[in-house]
Amino acid sequence: MTQTGARAGRGPAAEVLLPIATAARTRQAAWRVLRPHRGLAAATLLVLVLATAVGLLAPRLLGGIVDLVVRGDGTAVLPIAAALALVALAQGGFQALGSAMVARLGQTAIAGVRETVVRKVLRIPAERVERAGSGDVLARLSGDVEAVNEAVGGVLPTLIDAGLAIVFTAAALVLLDWRFAVAALLAVPFQIAAVRWYLRVAVPVIARERVAEGARAQQLLDSIDGAATVRALRVEAEHLSRVAAASDRARKLSIRMAAVQRRFFGRLNYGELAGLAAILATGFLLVRSGTATLGAASAAALYFHRLFDQFNAILGSFDSAQAASGAFARLVGVADLPDPPRRAPRPSTSDRTVTVSGLSFAYDAGRPVLSEVDLTVGPGERLAIVGASGAGKTTLVKVIAGVLDAERGRVELGGVDTARHDTAELRRKCVLLSQEVHVFADTLAANLVLARADAAEDEMTAALAEVGAAGWFAALPDGLSTVLGRGGHPLTPAQAQQLALARLVLADPPIAILDEATAEAGSTGAKVLEAAADKALAGRTALVVAHRLTQAARADRIVVLEHGRVAEVGTHAELVAAGGGYAGLWRAWSANR
C-alpha cells in the first residue's frame, strides 16, 4: 500500500509527488528483497554473533586483572593480558568480516530495488512523471538511492552490531550479578523519554527535509533547463530568488535537524550519568559486603559503559536510519507503481490513418488545453500543426502518440483506439520525436540500437546517410564505436537531431510525429535538418509541429490551433488565399525573410 505524495507547495500548478510506501509496506519490501539471500544473511549474523561474544570476554578479563592486582599476584597478569590482546584481535577480525558481509548483503539486495525503480520510472506514463516533476524523480533516483546506499554500508552494520552487543552485554551483567543488571535499568527511563521526544520531533522534520530537497532539485532543474528563456525574458532575478527560497527552506530544516540532534544527545547523557552512578553505588555496596569482588564491580562498570555505548551507537544512527527508511519508502513507493495494463497484441494492419474525434484534455481541472478537436490524417499524408505558443500543439501530438491520456474523446491509429493498443505495439506503430534529444554517454552504435535492438551496422550506417549525417559520421575517430555524450565526442544540436532522425529511420514506424524537431538548429542547420526530416518521413503518415512555416508550406495540409481548438484546416495555398490567421502568420514570416 502506498500513500499519495503531498503537493510540493508551488502554487496552483504544484506537482503531485510520486507515491510513498507506508511503514508496513516498506517492511514487507525489505523482507522481500532479503529473502533470496537468506544463506548470506545467516552467515553474516553468525559472524557478527561471534564478534560480539568474543568482545564480551574483554571486560571480564580486565576485571580478573584488577582482582590479581588487589591480591598482589602480579605474575599471573601477563597471561591474562596476552589473552586480552588475542580477544581484541579476534573481535576486530570478526567485526571487519561481519561489516563487509553486511555491506555485501545490503548492496546486493538494494541493487534489485534500484533497478526496479529505474525500470518503473521508464515505464510509468510520462504524464505521471510530468505531474510529479523531474525534481521528485531525480531526488529519488539520486538522493534517496544514495541515502539507502550509505545506510547499507555504514548504518546497518552499526545497528546490527550494537543490537547484538546490547543483548549479549545485558546477559553478561545478569550472569555477573543480577543486582548490577537492575542498577543498569535506571538509565532506561531516561533513554525512553529521549527516544519518544526524538520520534515526536525529528521524524516530521526529516520527512519535510526530504520533500524540501526534492523541491529544491526541481527548481534548480527548471531554472537551468530553461536558462536561455530566463535570460531572454530577463527574469534571472526572479528565478534566482526562487532557487534561493527553495534552498533556504531546505537549509533551515537541515539546521533545525542539527539542533534536534544536539538536544537528543544531551538528553541521553542524563541516562548515562544515572546508570553509571547506580552501577558504581551497587558495586561499592556489594564489595563492602563481600558478595562481589572489586574486579567484578569493575567488569560491571565496563559492561555498562559498553552497553551504553551501544545504545548511543543505535540512537546516534537513528537520524540516518530514519532518513534511509524514509528514502527506502520513497523508492518502494515508485517500485509499487502498477505497470501499464497489458493488452493483447492486435493483428498488424497496413492502415496508417490517424483519426482524432472530440478530443479534450486538461492538465488541471477547469483549465482545458484542448477542446473538442476533430482531425483525420490520411495514409501517407503529412499534416503540419501550427499555432501560437500555448495553443496546445505539443499536447495534441502527445495525446495522439499515447504519451498523455485523453480526458474526453478518442484517438485511433490505423482504425484502432490507442486505449486498446498494447504499449509496445503503440510504440512500434507511432514514434514521437521532440526537440529535446538525449545523447547517451555511450557509443554511436549503442545510441542507434535504442531504436531497434537487432539493427546491423550497415543498417545504422545507411540510416545516418539517409538523414544527411554521412559527412560528420565519416569524420568520427572510431566510426560506430565512437563514444558520444558526456566525456565523449561532442555533437552539435543539428548533429544530435540527425541522430534522432536516424533512430526514427531504424525504428521504421508507419506513423511519425515531429514536435519542433528542427527548432534547436540555427538557420543554416535548419535547412539541413528540414531536408533530413523530409527523407526520414518519406512514405509515412506524419504530423509535424512546425517551428518554421517553411515546414508547414511543404506539408500536404495544415491545421491551425487557437486556444486548444481547430481554427483552420487546409493546404498552404488555401489558407493563404482565405486571409485568416494562417495568412497573417505567413505574411509576417515572409516579411522577415
C-alpha positions as CSV (number, residue, x, y, z in Angstrom):
1,M,0.0,0.0,0.0
2,T,1.3,3.5,-0.8
3,Q,0.4,7.0,0.2
4,T,0.0,9.7,-2.4
5,G,2.7,12.2,-2.2
6,A,1.9,15.7,-1.0
7,R,2.0,18.7,-3.2
8,A,5.3,20.5,-3.3
9,G,3.9,23.8,-2.4
10,R,4.5,25.8,-5.6
11,G,1.1,27.4,-6.2
12,P,-1.9,26.2,-8.1
13,A,0.2,24.2,-10.6
14,A,2.2,22.5,-7.9
15,E,3.3,18.9,-8.7
16,V,1.7,15.9,-7.2
17,L,4.6,13.9,-5.9
18,L,5.0,10.2,-6.7
19,P,3.7,7.8,-4.0
20,I,5.4,7.0,-0.8
21,A,5.1,3.5,0.7
22,T,3.5,3.0,4.1
23,A,5.7,1.7,7.0
24,A,4.1,-1.7,6.8
25,R,4.7,-1.9,3.1
26,T,8.3,-0.8,3.5
27,R,8.9,-3.6,6.0
28,Q,7.4,-6.1,3.6
29,A,9.5,-4.9,0.8
30,A,12.7,-5.1,2.9
31,W,11.9,-8.7,3.7
32,R,11.1,-9.4,0.1
33,V,14.4,-8.2,-1.2
34,L,16.4,-10.0,1.6
35,R,14.6,-13.3,1.2
36,P,16.5,-14.6,-1.8
37,H,19.8,-14.0,0.2
38,R,18.8,-16.0,3.3
39,G,22.0,-18.0,3.3
40,L,24.3,-15.0,3.2
41,A,22.2,-13.3,5.9
42,A,22.5,-16.3,8.2
43,A,26.3,-16.5,7.7
44,T,26.6,-12.7,8.3
45,L,24.6,-13.0,11.5
46,L,26.8,-15.9,12.7
47,V,30.0,-13.9,12.2
48,L,28.6,-10.8,14.0
49,V,27.4,-13.0,16.9
50,L,31.0,-14.4,17.2
51,A,32.4,-10.9,17.1
52,T,30.0,-9.8,19.9
53,A,30.6,-12.9,22.0
54,V,34.4,-12.6,21.8
55,G,34.2,-8.9,22.7
56,L,32.4,-9.7,25.9
57,L,35.4,-11.5,27.2
58,A,37.4,-8.3,27.4
59,P,35.6,-6.6,30.5
60,R,35.7,-9.9,32.4
61,L,39.5,-10.3,31.7
62,L,40.1,-6.8,32.8
63,G,38.1,-7.5,36.0
64,G,40.3,-10.5,36.6
65,I,43.4,-8.3,36.2
66,V,42.0,-6.0,38.8
67,D,41.5,-8.9,41.3
68,L,45.0,-10.1,40.7
69,V,46.5,-6.7,41.3
70,V,44.4,-6.3,44.5
71,R,45.7,-9.7,45.7
72,G,49.2,-8.7,44.8
73,D,49.6,-11.6,42.4
74,G,51.3,-9.7,39.6
75,T,52.9,-12.8,38.0
76,A,49.6,-14.1,36.7
77,V,48.7,-10.8,35.0
78,L,50.8,-11.4,31.9
79,P,48.9,-14.5,30.5
80,I,45.6,-12.6,31.0
81,A,47.0,-9.6,29.2
82,A,48.1,-11.8,26.3
83,A,44.6,-13.3,26.2
84,L,43.1,-9.8,26.2
85,A,45.3,-8.9,23.2
86,L,44.1,-12.1,21.4
87,V,40.5,-11.2,22.2
88,A,40.9,-7.7,20.7
89,L,42.4,-9.1,17.5
90,A,39.7,-11.8,17.2
91,Q,37.0,-9.3,17.8
92,G,38.4,-6.8,15.3
93,G,38.7,-9.6,12.7
94,F,35.2,-10.8,13.1
95,Q,33.8,-7.3,13.1
96,A,35.6,-6.4,9.9
97,L,34.5,-9.5,8.2
98,G,30.9,-9.1,9.5
99,S,30.7,-5.4,8.3
100,A,32.0,-6.5,4.9
101,M,29.4,-9.2,4.7
102,V,26.6,-6.9,5.8
103,A,27.6,-4.4,3.2
104,R,27.7,-7.1,0.5
105,L,24.3,-8.4,1.6
106,G,22.8,-4.9,1.7
107,Q,24.2,-3.7,-1.6
108,T,23.2,-6.9,-3.4
109,A,19.7,-6.6,-2.1
110,I,19.3,-2.9,-2.7
111,A,20.7,-3.3,-6.3
112,G,17.4,-5.1,-7.2
113,V,15.3,-2.3,-5.7
114,R,17.3,0.3,-7.6
115,E,16.9,-1.5,-10.9
116,T,13.2,-1.9,-10.2
117,V,12.8,1.8,-9.5
118,V,14.6,2.8,-12.7
119,R,12.5,0.3,-14.7
120,K,9.3,1.7,-13.2
121,V,10.3,5.3,-13.9
122,L,10.9,4.4,-17.5
123,R,7.6,2.5,-17.8
124,I,5.1,4.7,-15.9
125,P,3.1,7.1,-18.1
126,A,5.0,10.2,-19.0
127,E,2.0,12.3,-17.8
128,R,2.5,10.9,-14.3
129,V,6.2,11.8,-14.3
130,E,5.4,15.3,-15.6
131,R,2.8,15.9,-12.9
132,A,5.3,14.8,-10.2
133,G,8.1,17.0,-11.6
134,S,11.5,15.8,-12.7
135,G,12.9,17.1,-9.4
136,D,10.9,14.5,-7.4
137,V,12.1,11.7,-9.7
138,L,15.7,13.0,-9.7
139,A,15.7,13.2,-5.9
140,R,14.5,9.6,-5.6
141,L,17.0,8.2,-8.2
142,S,19.9,10.2,-6.7
143,G,19.5,11.4,-3.2
144,D,17.2,8.6,-1.9
145,V,19.3,5.9,-3.5
146,E,22.4,7.4,-2.1
147,A,20.8,7.7,1.4
148,V,20.0,4.0,1.3
149,N,23.4,3.0,0.0
150,E,25.1,4.9,2.8
151,A,22.9,3.3,5.4
152,V,23.6,-0.2,4.0
153,G,27.3,0.4,4.0
154,G,27.6,2.2,7.4
155,V,24.4,2.5,9.5
156,L,23.2,-1.1,9.0
157,P,26.4,-2.8,10.3
158,T,26.4,-0.4,13.3
159,L,22.8,-1.2,14.1
160,I,23.2,-5.0,13.9
161,D,26.5,-5.0,15.8
162,A,25.1,-2.7,18.5
163,G,21.8,-4.7,18.8
164,L,23.7,-7.9,19.3
165,A,26.1,-6.3,21.8
166,I,23.2,-4.9,23.9
167,V,21.5,-8.4,24.2
168,F,24.8,-10.2,25.0
169,T,26.0,-7.5,27.4
170,A,22.8,-7.4,29.3
171,A,23.0,-11.2,29.6
172,A,26.6,-10.8,30.8
173,L,25.6,-8.3,33.5
174,V,22.9,-10.7,34.7
175,L,25.4,-13.6,34.9
176,L,27.9,-11.4,36.7
177,D,25.3,-10.4,39.3
178,W,21.6,-9.7,38.8
179,R,21.8,-6.6,41.0
180,F,24.2,-4.9,38.5
181,A,21.6,-5.5,35.8
182,V,18.9,-4.0,38.0
183,A,21.1,-0.9,38.6
184,A,21.7,-0.5,34.9
185,L,17.9,-0.3,34.3
186,L,17.9,3.1,36.0
187,A,19.1,4.5,32.7
188,V,16.2,3.1,30.7
189,P,13.5,5.7,31.6
190,F,15.9,8.5,30.5
191,Q,16.5,6.8,27.2
192,I,12.8,6.0,26.6
193,A,11.9,9.6,27.3
194,A,14.7,10.8,25.0
195,V,13.7,8.5,22.1
196,R,10.0,9.4,22.4
197,W,10.8,13.1,22.3
198,Y,13.1,12.5,19.3
199,L,10.5,10.5,17.4
200,R,7.9,13.1,18.0
201,V,10.1,16.0,17.0
202,A,12.6,14.6,14.5
203,V,10.6,12.3,12.2
204,P,8.4,15.1,10.8
205,V,11.4,17.3,10.3
206,I,13.2,14.5,8.4
207,A,10.2,14.0,6.1
208,R,9.8,17.7,5.4
209,E,13.6,17.9,4.8
210,R,13.4,15.2,2.1
211,V,10.4,16.9,0.4
212,A,12.2,20.3,0.5
213,E,15.3,18.8,-1.1
214,G,13.1,17.4,-3.9
215,A,11.5,20.9,-4.4
216,R,14.9,22.5,-4.4
217,A,16.1,20.0,-7.1
218,Q,13.0,20.7,-9.2
219,Q,13.5,24.5,-9.0
220,L,17.2,24.1,-10.0
221,L,16.2,21.9,-13.0
222,D,13.5,24.4,-14.0
223,S,15.9,27.3,-13.9
224,I,18.9,25.5,-15.6
225,D,16.9,23.7,-18.3
226,G,15.1,27.0,-19.2
227,A,18.2,29.2,-18.8
228,A,18.0,30.5,-22.4
229,T,14.4,31.5,-21.9
230,V,15.1,33.0,-18.5
231,R,17.9,35.2,-19.9
232,A,15.8,36.2,-23.0
233,L,12.9,37.4,-20.7
234,R,15.3,39.0,-18.3
235,V,13.8,37.2,-15.3
236,E,17.1,36.0,-13.9
237,A,16.5,37.8,-10.6
238,E,13.1,36.1,-10.1
239,H,14.5,32.6,-10.8
240,L,17.4,33.3,-8.5
241,S,15.0,34.3,-5.8
242,R,13.0,31.1,-6.3
243,V,16.2,29.0,-6.1
244,A,17.3,30.9,-3.0
245,A,13.9,30.4,-1.4
246,A,13.8,26.7,-2.1
247,S,17.4,26.3,-0.9
248,D,16.6,28.4,2.2
249,R,13.7,26.1,3.1
250,A,16.0,23.1,2.9
251,R,18.8,24.8,4.8
252,K,16.5,25.9,7.6
253,L,15.2,22.3,8.0
254,S,18.8,21.0,8.0
255,I,19.8,23.4,10.7
256,R,16.7,22.6,12.7
257,M,17.5,18.9,12.4
258,A,21.1,19.5,13.7
259,A,19.6,21.4,16.7
260,V,17.2,18.5,17.4
261,Q,20.2,16.0,17.4
262,R,22.2,18.1,19.8
263,R,19.3,18.2,22.3
264,F,18.7,14.5,21.8
265,F,22.3,13.5,22.8
266,G,22.1,15.9,25.7
267,R,19.0,14.0,27.0
268,L,20.8,10.7,26.5
269,N,23.7,11.9,28.7
270,Y,21.4,12.1,31.7
271,G,20.7,8.4,31.3
272,E,24.3,7.5,31.2
273,L,25.0,9.6,34.3
274,A,22.2,8.0,36.2
275,G,23.0,4.4,35.1
276,L,26.7,4.6,35.7
277,A,26.2,6.2,39.2
278,A,23.8,3.3,40.1
279,I,26.3,0.7,38.9
280,L,29.2,2.3,40.9
281,A,27.0,2.6,44.0
282,T,25.8,-1.0,43.7
283,G,29.4,-2.2,43.2
284,F,30.5,-0.2,46.3
285,L,27.8,-1.9,48.4
286,L,28.5,-5.4,47.1
287,V,32.3,-5.1,47.5
288,R,31.9,-3.7,51.0
289,S,29.6,-6.6,52.0
290,G,31.9,-9.2,50.4
291,T,29.4,-10.5,47.9
292,A,31.3,-9.3,45.0
293,T,35.0,-8.6,44.2
294,L,36.4,-5.3,43.1
295,G,37.2,-7.0,39.7
296,A,33.5,-8.0,39.3
297,A,32.5,-4.4,40.1
298,S,35.0,-3.1,37.6
299,A,33.7,-5.5,35.0
300,A,30.1,-4.4,35.7
301,A,31.1,-0.7,35.1
302,L,32.9,-1.7,31.9
303,Y,29.9,-3.7,30.7
304,F,27.5,-0.8,31.4
305,H,29.8,1.6,29.6
306,R,29.9,-0.8,26.7
307,L,26.1,-1.3,26.9
308,F,25.5,2.5,26.9
309,D,28.0,3.0,24.1
310,Q,25.9,0.5,22.0
311,F,22.7,2.4,22.9
312,N,24.4,5.6,21.9
313,A,25.5,4.0,18.6
314,I,21.9,2.9,17.8
315,L,20.4,6.2,18.9
316,G,23.2,8.2,17.2
317,S,22.5,6.4,14.0
318,F,18.8,6.9,14.4
319,D,18.5,10.0,12.2
320,S,20.5,8.3,9.4
321,A,18.3,5.2,9.8
322,Q,15.2,7.3,9.7
323,A,16.4,9.2,6.6
324,A,17.3,5.9,5.0
325,S,14.0,4.4,6.0
326,G,12.2,7.4,4.5
327,A,14.3,7.2,1.4
328,F,13.6,3.5,1.0
329,A,9.8,4.1,1.5
330,R,10.0,6.7,-1.4
331,L,11.8,4.1,-3.6
332,V,9.3,1.4,-2.7
333,G,6.5,3.8,-3.5
334,V,7.9,4.1,-7.0
335,A,8.6,0.3,-7.3
336,D,5.0,-0.5,-6.3
337,L,3.5,1.7,-9.0
338,P,1.4,-0.5,-11.3
339,D,2.8,-1.3,-14.7
340,P,0.8,0.0,-17.6
341,P,-2.0,-2.5,-18.4
342,R,-1.0,-5.3,-20.7
343,R,-3.4,-5.7,-23.6
344,A,-3.5,-8.5,-26.1
345,P,-1.4,-7.6,-29.2
346,R,-3.7,-6.8,-32.1
347,P,-3.3,-8.1,-35.6
348,S,-1.0,-5.9,-37.6
349,T,-2.7,-3.7,-40.2
350,S,-1.4,-1.7,-43.1
351,D,-3.9,1.1,-42.2
352,R,-1.8,4.2,-41.4
353,T,-4.7,6.6,-40.8
354,V,-4.8,8.9,-37.7
355,T,-8.3,9.9,-36.5
356,V,-9.0,12.3,-33.6
357,S,-12.6,12.6,-32.5
358,G,-14.0,15.1,-29.9
359,L,-10.6,15.2,-28.1
360,S,-10.4,17.3,-24.9
361,F,-7.5,17.4,-22.4
362,A,-6.6,19.5,-19.3
363,Y,-3.6,19.3,-17.1
364,D,-5.5,21.0,-14.3
365,A,-9.3,20.7,-13.8
366,G,-11.2,23.6,-15.2
367,R,-8.3,24.7,-17.4
368,P,-8.7,22.9,-20.8
369,V,-5.7,22.8,-23.1
370,L,-7.6,21.0,-25.9
371,S,-11.3,21.3,-26.6
372,E,-13.3,19.1,-28.9
373,V,-10.6,18.6,-31.5
374,D,-11.6,16.6,-34.6
375,L,-8.9,15.6,-37.1
376,T,-8.2,13.0,-39.7
377,V,-4.8,12.3,-41.3
378,G,-4.9,10.0,-44.3
379,P,-2.4,7.2,-45.0
380,G,1.0,8.7,-46.1
381,E,-0.3,12.3,-45.6
382,R,1.9,14.9,-44.0
383,L,0.0,17.3,-41.7
384,A,1.6,20.4,-40.3
385,I,0.3,21.8,-37.0
386,V,0.8,25.5,-36.3
387,G,-0.3,28.0,-33.8
388,A,0.8,30.4,-31.2
389,S,2.7,29.3,-28.1
390,G,0.3,27.7,-25.7
391,A,-2.2,26.8,-28.4
392,G,-2.0,23.1,-27.5
393,K,0.2,21.8,-30.3
394,T,2.6,19.7,-28.2
395,T,-0.3,18.5,-26.0
396,L,-2.2,17.4,-29.1
397,V,0.7,15.3,-30.5
398,K,1.5,13.8,-27.1
399,V,-2.1,12.6,-26.8
400,I,-2.0,11.2,-30.3
401,A,1.3,9.4,-29.6
402,G,-0.2,7.9,-26.3
403,V,2.2,9.8,-24.1
404,L,-0.9,11.5,-22.5
405,D,-4.3,10.0,-22.0
406,A,-7.3,11.9,-23.4
407,E,-9.7,13.3,-20.9
408,R,-12.6,13.0,-23.4
409,G,-12.8,11.8,-27.0
410,R,-10.7,9.2,-28.7
411,V,-7.6,8.8,-30.9
412,E,-7.4,6.0,-33.4
413,L,-4.2,4.8,-35.1
414,G,-4.9,2.5,-38.0
415,G,-8.5,2.3,-37.1
416,V,-7.8,1.1,-33.5
417,D,-8.3,3.2,-30.4
418,T,-5.0,4.0,-28.7
419,A,-6.6,3.0,-25.4
420,R,-6.8,-0.6,-26.8
421,H,-3.2,-0.8,-28.0
422,D,-0.6,-2.7,-26.1
423,T,2.2,-0.2,-25.1
424,A,4.9,-1.9,-27.1
425,E,2.6,-2.1,-30.1
426,L,1.8,1.6,-29.8
427,R,5.5,2.5,-29.7
428,R,6.1,0.4,-32.8
429,K,3.2,2.0,-34.7
430,C,3.8,5.6,-33.7
431,V,7.0,7.4,-32.8
432,L,7.2,10.9,-31.4
433,L,10.4,12.9,-31.9
434,S,10.7,16.2,-30.0
435,Q,13.4,18.9,-30.0
436,E,14.7,17.5,-26.7
437,V,17.1,14.9,-27.9
438,H,19.2,13.0,-25.4
439,V,22.6,11.7,-26.5
440,F,23.6,8.9,-24.1
441,A,27.2,8.6,-22.8
442,D,27.9,5.5,-24.9
443,T,29.0,4.6,-28.4
444,L,27.2,5.8,-31.5
445,A,26.1,2.3,-32.2
446,A,24.5,2.0,-28.7
447,N,22.7,5.3,-29.3
448,L,21.3,3.9,-32.5
449,V,20.2,0.4,-31.4
450,L,17.9,2.1,-28.9
451,A,15.5,2.4,-31.8
452,R,15.9,-1.3,-32.9
453,A,17.9,-3.7,-30.9
454,D,18.7,-6.0,-33.9
455,A,19.9,-3.3,-36.3
456,A,23.0,-4.3,-38.2
457,E,26.0,-2.0,-38.7
458,D,25.2,-1.5,-42.4
459,E,21.6,-0.5,-41.5
460,M,22.9,2.0,-38.9
461,T,25.3,3.5,-41.5
462,A,22.5,3.7,-44.1
463,A,20.2,5.4,-41.7
464,L,22.8,8.0,-40.9
465,A,23.4,8.6,-44.6
466,E,19.6,8.9,-45.3
467,V,19.3,11.8,-42.8
468,G,22.4,13.6,-44.2
469,A,24.8,12.6,-41.4
470,A,27.3,10.8,-43.6
471,G,29.7,13.7,-43.5
472,W,30.2,14.0,-39.8
473,F,29.9,10.3,-39.3
474,A,32.9,9.7,-41.6
475,A,34.9,12.1,-39.6
476,L,34.4,10.3,-36.3
477,P,37.6,8.7,-35.0
478,D,36.1,5.3,-34.3
479,G,33.1,5.2,-36.5
480,L,30.1,3.5,-34.8
481,S,32.3,2.7,-31.8
482,T,33.0,6.4,-31.1
483,V,31.8,7.3,-27.6
484,L,29.4,10.2,-27.5
485,G,27.8,12.2,-24.8
486,R,29.4,13.5,-21.6
487,G,33.1,12.8,-21.6
488,G,33.0,11.6,-25.2
489,H,32.8,13.1,-28.7
490,P,30.5,16.2,-28.6
491,L,27.7,16.6,-31.2
492,T,26.3,19.9,-32.3
493,P,22.5,20.4,-31.8
494,A,22.0,19.7,-35.5
495,Q,24.0,16.5,-35.4
496,A,22.1,15.3,-32.3
497,Q,18.8,15.9,-34.2
498,Q,20.2,13.9,-37.1
499,L,21.0,11.1,-34.7
500,A,17.4,11.2,-33.5
501,L,16.1,11.2,-37.1
502,A,18.4,8.2,-37.8
503,R,16.8,6.4,-34.9
504,L,13.4,7.2,-36.5
505,V,14.5,5.6,-39.7
506,L,15.7,2.5,-37.9
507,A,12.5,2.2,-35.9
508,D,10.6,2.5,-39.2
509,P,7.1,3.3,-37.7
510,P,4.2,3.7,-40.1
511,I,3.2,6.9,-38.2
512,A,5.7,9.5,-37.2
513,I,5.3,12.8,-35.2
514,L,7.9,15.6,-35.1
515,D,7.4,18.1,-32.4
516,E,9.5,21.1,-33.4
517,A,12.3,18.5,-34.0
518,T,14.4,21.0,-36.0
519,A,14.0,24.0,-33.7
520,E,17.3,23.8,-31.9
521,A,19.4,24.4,-35.0
522,G,20.4,27.7,-36.5
523,S,19.2,29.0,-39.9
524,T,21.9,27.0,-41.8
525,G,21.4,23.9,-39.7
526,A,17.6,24.2,-40.1
527,K,17.8,23.7,-43.9
528,V,19.9,20.6,-43.4
529,L,17.5,19.2,-40.7
530,E,14.4,20.0,-42.7
531,A,15.9,18.1,-45.6
532,A,16.8,15.2,-43.3
533,A,13.3,15.2,-41.8
534,D,11.7,15.1,-45.3
535,K,13.8,11.9,-46.0
536,A,13.0,10.4,-42.6
537,L,9.3,11.0,-43.1
538,A,9.1,9.7,-46.6
539,G,6.4,7.1,-47.0
540,R,5.0,7.6,-43.5
541,T,1.9,9.2,-42.2
542,A,3.4,12.3,-40.5
543,L,2.3,15.0,-38.1
544,V,4.7,17.9,-37.9
545,V,4.5,20.6,-35.2
546,A,6.1,23.3,-37.4
547,H,8.6,25.6,-35.8
548,R,9.2,27.3,-39.2
549,L,6.4,28.0,-41.6
550,T,8.5,26.7,-44.5
551,Q,7.8,23.2,-43.0
552,A,4.1,23.9,-43.0
553,A,4.2,25.2,-46.6
554,R,5.7,21.8,-47.8
555,A,3.0,19.8,-45.9
556,D,0.0,18.2,-47.6
557,R,-2.3,20.0,-45.2
558,I,-2.1,22.5,-42.3
559,V,-4.1,22.6,-39.1
560,V,-4.1,25.9,-37.2
561,L,-4.8,25.6,-33.5
562,E,-6.1,28.6,-31.4
563,H,-6.6,28.2,-27.7
564,G,-6.8,24.4,-28.0
565,R,-9.4,24.4,-30.8
566,V,-9.0,23.8,-34.5
567,A,-9.3,27.2,-36.1
568,E,-8.4,26.5,-39.8
569,V,-7.6,23.4,-41.9
570,G,-6.4,23.4,-45.5
571,T,-3.5,23.4,-47.8
572,H,-0.9,26.2,-47.7
573,A,-2.4,27.8,-50.8
574,E,-6.0,27.6,-49.5
575,L,-5.2,29.1,-46.1
576,V,-3.2,31.9,-47.6
577,A,-6.0,32.7,-50.0
578,A,-8.5,32.5,-47.2
579,G,-6.9,35.5,-45.5
580,G,-7.3,34.2,-42.0
581,G,-5.0,33.7,-39.1
582,Y,-2.5,31.5,-41.0
583,A,-2.3,34.0,-43.8
584,G,-1.3,36.7,-41.3
585,L,1.3,34.4,-39.8
586,W,2.7,33.7,-43.3
587,R,2.8,37.4,-44.3
588,A,4.7,38.1,-41.1
589,W,7.1,35.2,-41.6
590,S,7.7,36.1,-45.3
591,A,8.3,39.8,-44.5
592,N,11.3,38.8,-42.3
593,R,12.9,36.5,-44.8
